[in-house]
Amino acid sequence: MSPSGLVMTNYHCAVACIEALSTEQSKLLETGFYAETATDERRCPGMELNQLTTITDVTDRVTAATKGAEGDRFGAARKAVFAVIESECAKDDRVRCEVVTLYHGGKYDLYSYRRFQDVRLVFAPEFDTAFFGGDPDNFMFPRFNLDLAFVRVYDGGGPLVSSHWFPWSPAGASAGDLVFVTGHPGSTSRLDTIAQLEFERDVRLPTHLLFYSEARGLLTEFEHRVPAEARLARAQLVFIENTLKVLKGELDTLADRTQLDRKRADETELRRQVAARPELQQRFGGAWTAVSDAVDHKRDLWKRSAAFSRLTGSELFAQAQTLVRMATELSRANEQRLPEFTNAALPARRQQIEATRPYSTELETLVLAHALRHIREQLGLDDPAAKALLGRAPDEVASGAIQATTLRDATARVALMKGGQAAIEASQDPLIALARAVDGFTRESRRRLEDEIEARVDKNIEAIAQARFALQGETVYPDATFTLRLTYGTVKGWNEAGRDVVPFTTFGGLFDRHTGSAPFNLPKRWLDRKSAVALSTPFNLAADTDIIGGNSGSPMIDRVGQIVGLIFDGNIHSIGGEYLFDASRNRSVAVDSRGIKEALRSVYRAERVLQEIDRR
């Protein structure tokens, strides 16, 4: 946002930093934060910012390395060539490299990023302002959120000097204006086969819904029972509530016969076109059946792997697992390691281990116990993994491990990391012991899922992608891969059940929505300074740009490249964008650039930030 390394993002993207910098004496979630001077800017523990620098097509190299391989051999060959390519690219800790699979294997690109590990908080509003309306308003519109934070990138001890930055629009956007959104959409399933979508509908989504529904209840009760530590649970609870709404929306989409029939018709037509060309039919015609056969065998392996993954909901257990796995993986050749421990990925793993942040003993115990109960329910008491983990009741195992662990201390974690395999094997830390006990089971579960199922699926999905390429070229854009994309559209409302929804909200609407009770409660500062606020100023806006989860913090720019908004959400119809884009109702939701400036000026009096973003 300026030549001095100022970066604008969402509050919910920076909340882990805000939470980590908070104390009992300095409750930043409640009060917000503003660095009046440069020396007041505070470093975010464990946070890094990645800047994309190059994209290189490596399709020929990956294709050559995997030619003729089937099943687990295909998966192993692809992992190995990915690791080699990424290692050649990442020459030092300042660079992160990733081979990205596009069109489900139709194309492979190498993305190279410059890593910045000194990121400092400049401004954040109060939690109640950023998340005004809470879960009831999430994925809804009209919307009234200041989901905003400013951080600054430092390089060499000083603010990053950048010649490329987005200037602020002096006028903002009007209804019908052309706008662009540049960001990193996480993942979509728009090119999945019907067999894959039915697995989502029948297995993955219901399983996740049950687990996260239970987690929401536990965390809500924790907030009321342990108010002194509620701030440490709040970010997790917001994440879970958001996840539940997404999962429910996705399930509703796939349960809608009209939507699934539309996807089925698309697949039938593609298969018809392939069958009409003998050379394509010979190469690709059997791919859909092969995917369906693999997915039929996926259910039990996926459920087992998913159950183990719940353990890392405990941040302390996640640290233990990283340490245990890192020690093992570093004894292997780079191309034989798990992807998250290749040379290219190691700097980020080390930074996570070294970061200092607060942990709640009671919250960590609660989350770990819930995960252990889930494993017992999914696997059964007689399963070897359940026996290895659960010699006692889940609550007792979790409490004993969390109470006695030394992993809260970054110094202890770093010592174990530097000590390598010998230190891990000798460690008496109960969380390390728990991670050691389950590591063999989790690795085997992951190996079988990836090698026996996913590799077969990927190989045949790649064949379908190649058939699609042969017929359609690049007229269909690839599924989202958490990499940089550009989407465009217009500032636009929609019609909801016969009612026109206008694309703007205002500060006046925000104050009208204030009830004095959570989650519709404005902080005292806002109420005290209401008379200074221009109530007609646009606050949030909607546009028909195509975004998905992962686009949070994306800038919305106008036709001359000036900031007119900050993406933070979508409307309820955007959730179905996981599977298809409905331009008539799917809307992105952003904080209006005029609303951001009005809040900074009239409520927070953040003159230093205002002057910096107004620089032209």
C-alpha positions in Angstrom: 0.0 0.0 0.0 3.0 2.3 0.1 6.7 2.4 -1.0 7.6 1.7 2.7 6.3 -1.9 3.0 2.8 -1.2 4.3 0.5 -4.2 3.6 -3.3 -4.3 4.0 -5.0 -7.5 4.9 -8.0 -8.8 6.8 -8.3 -8.7 10.6 -9.1 -12.4 10.5 -5.8 -13.1 8.6 -3.8 -11.2 11.2 -5.8 -12.3 14.3 -3.2 -14.9 15.3 -0.6 -12.1 15.5 -3.0 -9.8 17.4 -3.8 -12.7 19.8 -0.1 -13.5 20.3 0.7 -9.9 21.1 -2.1 -9.6 23.6 -1.7 -10.1 27.4 -3.9 -9.8 30.4 -2.7 -6.2 30.7 -2.9 -5.4 27.0 -6.0 -7.0 25.6 -5.6 -6.1 21.9 -8.6 -8.2 20.8 -10.7 -5.9 22.9 -9.0 -2.6 22.4 -7.5 -2.8 19.0 -4.0 -1.6 18.1 -2.5 1.5 16.5 1.2 2.2 16.2 1.4 6.0 16.4 5.2 5.9 15.6 7.4 3.4 13.7 9.0 2.3 16.9 5.5 1.2 18.2 5.1 -1.3 15.4 5.2 -4.8 16.9 6.7 -7.9 15.4 4.2 -10.8 14.7 5.5 -14.1 16.1 5.8 -16.8 13.5 4.2 -14.7 10.7 5.8 -14.5 7.3 4.8 -12.8 4.1 5.6 -14.4 0.7 5.9 -12.3 -2.5 5.6 -14.1 -5.8 8.6 -13.4 -8.1 8.5 -15.9 -10.9 6.4 -18.6 -12.6 8.1 -21.2 -14.7 6.4 -24.0 -16.7 7.8 -27.4 -15.7 5.2 -29.6 -17.3 7.6 -31.3 -19.6 10.0 -32.2 -16.8 7.2 -33.6 -14.5 5.6 -35.5 -17.4 8.9 -37.1 -18.3 9.6 -38.1 -14.7 6.2 -39.8 -14.3 5.9 -41.3 -17.8 4.7 -44.9 -17.7 4.3 -44.9 -13.9 1.1 -46.3 -12.4 -0.5 -46.3 -8.9 1.9 -45.7 -6.1 4.9 -45.5 -8.5 3.2 -42.5 -10.2 2.8 -40.8 -6.8 6.3 -41.5 -5.7 7.8 -40.4 -9.0 5.9 -37.1 -8.9 6.8 -36.4 -5.3 10.5 -37.0 -6.1 10.6 -34.7 -9.1 8.7 -32.0 -7.3 11.3 -32.2 -4.4 14.2 -32.0 -6.9 12.7 -29.0 -8.8 11.8 -27.1 -5.6 15.2 -27.8 -4.0 17.1 -26.5 -7.1 15.0 -23.3 -7.0 15.2 -22.6 -3.2 18.8 -21.6 -2.9 18.5 -20.0 0.6 16.0 -19.3 3.4 14.8 -16.1 1.7 13.2 -18.1 -1.1 10.3 -20.5 -1.1 9.5 -22.6 -4.1 6.5 -24.8 -4.9 5.5 -26.9 -7.9 1.8 -26.2 -8.5 -0.5 -28.7 -10.2 -2.9 -27.0 -12.6 -5.9 -28.6 -14.4 -5.5 -31.6 -12.1 -2.2 -32.5 -13.8 -2.7 -31.0 -17.2 -0.1 -28.4 -16.5 2.7 -27.9 -13.8 4.2 -24.6 -12.9 7.0 -23.7 -10.5 6.2 -20.7 -8.3 9.1 -18.9 -6.6 8.5 -16.6 -3.7 10.6 -14.1 -1.7 10.0 -14.8 2.0 9.8 -12.0 4.5 9.9 -13.1 8.1 9.9 -9.8 9.9 6.2 -8.7 9.7 5.0 -6.0 12.2 1.6 -5.0 13.3 0.7 -1.4 12.5 -3.1 -1.2 12.9 -6.0 -3.4 13.9 -9.5 -2.5 15.1 -11.3 -4.2 17.9 -12.4 -7.8 17.5 -16.1 -6.7 17.9 -15.7 -4.3 15.0 -13.9 -6.6 12.7 -16.3 -9.4 13.4 -19.5 -7.3 13.9 -22.5 -9.5 13.4 -20.5 -12.6 14.2 -21.7 -16.0 12.9 -25.3 -14.8 12.2 -24.0 -12.2 9.6 -21.2 -14.4 8.3 -21.7 -15.1 4.5 -24.6 -12.6 4.6 -25.3 -9.3 3.0 -26.0 -6.4 3.9 -22.8 -6.6 5.9 -21.1 -4.2 8.3 -17.5 -5.3 9.1 -14.2 -3.5 9.4 -12.3 -6.7 8.7 -9.1 -4.9 8.3 -5.5 -4.8 9.5 -2.3 -3.1 8.4 1.1 -4.7 8.8 4.5 -3.7 7.6 7.2 -5.8 6.0 10.7 -5.2 7.3 13.8 -6.2 5.4 17.3 -5.9 6.8 16.0 -4.3 10.0 14.1 -1.5 8.2 10.8 -1.1 6.3 10.9 -2.8 2.9 11.5 -0.3 0.1 9.2 -1.2 -2.8 8.7 0.4 -6.2 5.5 -1.4 -6.8 2.4 -0.6 -4.7 -1.3 0.1 -5.2 -2.5 3.7 -4.7 -5.7 4.6 -3.0 -8.7 5.6 -5.2 -9.8 9.1 -4.3 -13.4 8.5 -5.3 -14.1 4.8 -4.6 -16.4 2.6 -6.8 -20.0 3.1 -8.0 -22.6 0.5 -8.9 -21.8 -1.0 -12.2 -18.1 -0.1 -12.1 -15.6 -2.6 -13.5 -13.4 -4.0 -10.7 -10.6 -6.5 -10.4 -9.6 -8.8 -7.5 -6.1 -10.2 -7.3 -5.5 -12.9 -4.7 -4.9 -16.5 -3.8 -8.2 -18.6 -3.9 -7.6 -21.7 -1.9 -9.2 -24.6 -3.7 -12.2 -25.5 -5.8 -13.7 -28.7 -7.1 -15.2 -27.5 -10.3 -13.4 -30.0 -12.5 -14.0 -33.0 -10.2 -15.8 -36.0 -11.5 -19.3 -37.0 -10.3 -17.7 -39.9 -8.3 -15.6 -37.4 -6.5 -18.5 -35.0 -5.8 -20.6 -37.9 -4.5 -17.8 -38.8 -2.1 -17.8 -35.2 -0.9 -21.6 -35.3 -0.3 -21.8 -38.7 1.3 -18.5 -38.9 3.3 -16.2 -35.9 3.7 -18.7 -33.2 4.4 -21.0 -35.1 6.9 -17.9 -36.3 8.8 -16.4 -32.8 9.1 -19.8 -31.3 10.0 -20.2 -33.7 13.0 -16.7 -33.1 14.3 -16.8 -29.3 14.0 -20.3 -29.1 15.4 -19.0 -30.8 18.6 -15.9 -28.6 18.6 -18.1 -25.4 18.4 -20.1 -26.5 21.5 -16.9 -27.3 23.5 -15.3 -23.9 22.6 -18.5 -22.0 23.3 -18.8 -23.6 26.7 -15.0 -22.9 27.3 -15.5 -19.2 26.7 -18.2 -19.0 29.3 -16.4 -21.2 31.8 -12.9 -19.7 31.6 -13.5 -16.0 30.7 -9.9 -15.1 31.6 -8.6 -17.2 28.7 -11.6 -16.6 26.3 -9.4 -14.5 24.0 -7.2 -17.6 23.3 -10.3 -19.6 22.1 -12.0 -16.8 20.2 -10.0 -17.1 17.0 -10.5 -20.9 16.9 -14.2 -20.5 17.5 -14.5 -17.9 14.7 -12.6 -20.3 12.4 -14.9 -23.2 13.4 -18.1 -21.3 12.9 -16.9 -20.1 9.5 -15.9 -23.7 8.6 -19.3 -25.0 9.6 -21.2 -22.5 7.5 -19.0 -23.4 4.5 -19.4 -27.1 5.0 -23.2 -26.8 5.3 -23.4 -24.6 2.2 -21.3 -27.0 0.2 -23.4 -29.9 1.4 -26.6 -28.0 0.5 -25.2 -27.4 -3.0 -24.4 -31.1 -3.6 -27.7 -32.2 -2.1 -29.5 -30.0 -4.7 -30.4 -32.4 -7.5 -30.5 -29.5 -10.0 -26.9 -28.5 -9.3 -25.6 -32.1 -9.4 -27.6 -32.9 -12.5 -25.9 -29.9 -14.2 -22.5 -31.3 -13.2 -23.5 -34.7 -14.4 -24.7 -33.3 -17.8 -21.3 -31.5 -18.2 -19.4 -34.8 -17.5 -21.6 -36.8 -19.9 -21.0 -34.2 -22.7 -17.3 -34.3 -22.1 -17.2 -38.1 -22.2 -19.3 -38.0 -25.4 -16.9 -35.7 -27.1 -14.0 -37.9 -26.1 -15.8 -41.0 -27.4 -16.4 -39.3 -30.7 -12.6 -39.1 -31.3 -11.0 -42.5 -31.4 -7.5 -41.3 -30.5 -8.9 -39.6 -27.4 -11.1 -42.5 -26.5 -8.2 -44.9 -26.6 -6.0 -42.7 -24.4 -8.5 -41.3 -22.0 -11.8 -43.1 -22.3 -11.3 -45.3 -19.3 -10.3 -42.6 -16.9 -13.7 -41.8 -15.4 -14.3 -45.5 -14.5 -10.8 -45.7 -13.0 -11.5 -42.6 -10.8 -14.8 -44.1 -9.7 -13.2 -47.4 -8.8 -10.6 -45.7 -6.7 -13.1 -43.5 -4.9 -15.2 -46.5 -4.0 -12.2 -47.8 -2.0 -11.4 -44.4 -0.4 -14.0 -44.2 2.4 -12.3 -46.2 5.2 -8.8 -45.0 4.5 -9.9 -41.3 4.3 -11.9 -41.6 7.6 -8.9 -43.1 9.3 -6.5 -40.4 8.0 -9.0 -37.6 8.9 -9.3 -38.9 12.4 -5.6 -38.7 13.0 -5.5 -35.2 11.5 -7.7 -33.9 14.3 -4.8 -34.2 16.7 -3.1 -31.2 15.2 -6.0 -29.0 16.3 -4.0 -28.9 19.5 -1.2 -26.4 18.6 1.1 -28.0 21.1 0.6 -31.5 19.7 1.1 -30.0 16.2 4.5 -28.7 17.4 5.3 -32.2 18.9 4.4 -33.9 15.6 6.5 -31.5 13.6 9.5 -32.1 15.8 9.1 -35.9 15.6 8.6 -36.0 11.9 11.3 -33.5 11.1 13.9 -35.6 13.0 13.0 -38.6 10.9 12.6 -36.8 7.6 16.0 -35.1 7.8 17.7 -38.4 7.8 16.3 -39.1 4.3 17.3 -37.8 0.9 15.4 -34.7 0.0 13.3 -36.3 -2.8 12.2 -39.1 -0.4 10.8 -36.8 2.3 7.3 -35.8 3.0 6.6 -32.6 1.0 6.4 -30.4 4.1 10.0 -31.3 5.1 11.8 -30.9 1.8 14.6 -28.4 1.7 12.3 -25.9 0.1 9.8 -26.2 2.9 12.1 -26.4 6.0 12.6 -22.7 6.7 8.9 -22.3 7.3 8.8 -25.3 9.6 11.7 -24.0 11.6 10.1 -20.6 11.9 7.0 -22.2 13.4 9.0 -24.1 16.0 11.0 -21.0 16.9 8.0 -18.6 17.3 7.0 -17.5 20.8 3.3 -17.4 21.5 0.9 -18.0 24.5 -0.8 -21.3 25.1 -3.8 -22.1 27.3 -3.3 -25.3 29.2 -7.0 -25.8 29.6 -7.9 -25.0 26.0 -5.1 -27.2 24.7 -6.3 -30.0 26.9 -9.9 -29.6 25.7 -9.0 -29.7 22.0 -6.6 -32.6 22.3 -9.2 -34.6 24.4 -11.8 -34.0 21.7 -9.5 -35.3 19.0 -8.7 -38.4 21.0 -12.4 -39.1 21.6 -13.0 -38.8 17.9 -10.2 -41.3 17.1 -11.7 -43.7 19.6 -15.2 -43.3 18.0 -13.9 -43.6 14.4 -11.4 -46.4 14.9 -12.8 -48.4 17.8 -11.1 -49.4 21.1 -9.4 -52.4 19.6 -7.6 -50.6 16.8 -3.8 -50.7 17.4 -3.5 -46.9 17.0 -6.3 -46.3 19.5 -4.6 -48.7 22.0 -1.3 -46.9 21.5 -2.8 -43.5 22.3 -5.5 -44.4 24.8 -4.2 -46.5 27.7 -6.5 -44.2 29.8 -9.5 -42.1 29.1 -9.1 -39.4 26.5 -9.4 -36.6 29.0 -6.8 -38.1 31.3 -4.4 -38.7 28.4 -4.8 -35.1 27.2 -4.6 -33.5 30.6 -1.5 -35.5 31.6 0.3 -34.7 28.4 -0.5 -31.0 28.2 0.1 -30.3 31.9 3.6 -31.8 31.9 4.8 -30.8 28.4 7.8 -28.4 28.1 6.8 -27.5 24.5 5.2 -24.2 25.5 8.7 -22.9 25.7 10.2 -22.1 22.3 13.7 -22.7 23.8 12.8 -26.3 24.6 11.4 -26.8 21.1 14.5 -25.4 19.4 16.7 -27.6 21.6 14.8 -30.7 20.4 14.9 -29.6 16.8 18.7 -29.0 17.0 19.2 -32.3 18.8 17.7 -34.3 16.0 16.7 -37.9 16.1 18.7 -38.7 19.2 17.1 -35.9 21.2 13.6 -37.0 20.1 14.2 -40.6 21.0 15.6 -39.7 24.4 12.9 -37.1 25.2 10.6 -37.8 28.2 8.2 -35.1 27.2 4.7 -36.6 27.2 3.6 -34.9 24.0 6.7 -36.0 22.2 6.0 -39.5 23.5 2.4 -39.3 22.3 3.5 -38.0 18.8 6.1 -40.9 18.7 3.5 -43.4 19.6 1.1 -42.4 16.8 3.6 -41.5 14.2 3.9 -44.9 12.6 0.1 -45.3 12.3 -0.4 -41.8 10.9 2.4 -42.3 8.3 1.0 -45.6 7.2 -2.5 -44.2 6.9 -1.3 -41.3 4.9 0.9 -43.5 2.7 -2.0 -45.9 1.9 -4.4 -43.0 1.2 -1.9 -41.2 -1.0 -0.3 -44.2 -2.8 -3.2 -46.6 -3.1 -6.0 -44.1 -3.7 -4.9 -40.5 -4.4 -2.2 -41.5 -6.8 -4.7 -43.6 -8.9 -7.2 -40.7 -8.8 -4.5 -38.1 -9.7 -3.2 -40.2 -12.6 -6.6 -40.6 -14.2 -7.8 -37.0 -13.3 -4.7 -35.9 -15.2 -5.8 -38.0 -18.2 -9.3 -36.3 -18.0 -7.5 -32.9 -17.8 -5.5 -33.7 -20.9 -8.7 -34.8 -22.7 -10.3 -31.5 -21.7 -7.3 -29.6 -22.8 -7.4 -31.3 -26.2 -11.0 -30.4 -26.7 -11.3 -27.0 -24.9 -7.8 -25.6 -24.6 -7.6 -22.9 -21.9 -11.1 -21.7 -22.3 -11.9 -23.1 -18.9 -9.7 -21.8 -16.1 -8.1 -24.3 -13.7 -9.4 -25.1 -10.2 -8.1 -22.8 -7.5 -4.7 -23.9 -6.1 -3.9 -21.2 -3.5 -1.8 -19.4 -6.1 -2.1 -15.9 -7.6 -5.2 -15.4 -9.7 -7.0 -12.4 -11.2 -10.8 -12.2 -11.4 -12.9 -9.3 -12.7 -16.5 -8.2 -12.5 -18.7 -5.3 -11.6 -20.0 -3.7 -8.4 -23.4 -5.3 -8.4 -26.2 -6.4 -6.1 -28.7 -9.3 -6.9 -32.3 -10.4 -6.5 -33.1 -12.5 -3.4 -36.6 -14.0 -3.4 -38.0 -11.1 -5.4 -36.2 -8.5 -3.3 -33.4 -6.4 -4.8 -30.2 -6.3 -2.7 -28.2 -3.1 -3.3 -24.4 -3.5 -3.4 -23.5 -1.0 -0.7 -24.0 -0.6 3.1 -23.2 2.6 5.1 -22.0 3.6 8.5 -25.6 4.7 9.2 -26.6 1.1 8.7 -23.9 -0.1 11.0 -25.1 2.1 13.9 -28.7 1.1 13.2 -27.6 -2.6 13.6 -26.0 -2.0 16.9 -28.0 -3.6 19.7 -25.6 -3.4 22.7 -25.3 -7.2 22.8 -22.9 -9.5 21.2 -22.4 -10.1 18.3 -24.1 -6.8 17.3 -22.2 -4.7 19.9 -20.1 -1.7 18.8 -17.1 -0.7 21.1 -17.5 2.3 23.3 -15.0 4.3 21.1 -17.4 4.0 18.2 -20.4 5.2 20.2 -18.5 8.1 21.7 -17.3 9.3 18.2 -20.5 8.6 16.3 -21.1 12.3 15.8 -17.8 12.7 14.0 -18.6 9.9 11.5 -20.1 10.8 8.1 -23.0 8.2 8.3 -23.7 8.2 4.5 -20.2 6.9 3.7 -20.2 3.5 2.0 -18.9 0.8 4.4 -19.1 -2.6 2.7 -19.8 -3.4 -0.9 -20.7 -6.4 -3.1 -19.4 -7.4 -6.6 -19.8 -10.3 -8.9 -16.1 -11.2 -9.0 -15.3 -15.0 -8.7 -13.6 -15.6 -5.4 -13.4 -18.5 -2.9 -11.9 -19.2 0.6 -8.3 -18.1 0.4 -9.1 -14.8 -1.3 -9.3 -13.1 2.1 -7.2 -9.9 2.2 -7.3 -9.6 -1.6 -7.3 -6.0 -2.9 -10.2 -4.8 -5.1 -8.9 -2.4 -7.6 -10.5 -0.3 -10.3 -9.6 -0.1 -14.0 -6.6 2.2 -13.4 -5.2 0.0 -10.6 -6.4 2.0 -7.6 -7.7 0.5 -4.4 -11.5 0.6 -4.0 -12.0 -2.2 -1.5 -10.6 -5.1 0.6 -12.2 -8.6 0.1 -13.1 -10.3 3.3 -16.0 -12.6 2.5 -18.7 -13.7 0.1 -22.5 -13.9 0.3 -24.3 -17.2 1.1 -24.5 -18.1 -2.6 -20.7 -17.8 -2.9 -20.2 -21.0 -0.9 -21.5 -23.1 -3.8 -18.7 -21.6 -5.8 -16.6 -24.5 -4.6 -18.4 -26.5 -7.3 -19.7 -24.0 -9.8 -20.0 -20.2 -10.3 -23.5 -18.7 -10.5 -23.0 -15.2 -11.8 -26.6 -14.2 -11.0 -26.2 -14.6 -7.3 -22.6 -15.3 -6.2 -21.1 -12.2 -4.7 -17.8 -11.1 -3.2 -18.0 -8.9 -0.2 -15.4 -6.2 0.5 -14.7 -3.4 2.9 -15.2 -0.2 0.9 -12.1 1.9 0.5 -14.1 5.0 1.6 -15.3 3.2 4.7 -11.7 2.3 5.6 -10.5 5.9 5.4 -13.6 7.2 7.3 -13.0 4.8 10.1 -9.3 5.6 10.3 -10.0 9.3 10.3 -13.1 9.7 12.4 -13.0 6.8 14.8 -9.4 5.8 15.3 -7.6 9.1 14.3 -4.9 7.0 12.8 -3.3 9.9 10.9 0.1 8.2 10.2 -1.7 5.4 8.3 -4.0 7.8 6.5 -1.1 9.9 5.3 0.8 6.8 4.1 -2.1 5.4 2.1 -2.9 8.8 0.6 0.7 9.1 -0.8 0.6 9.2 -4.6 
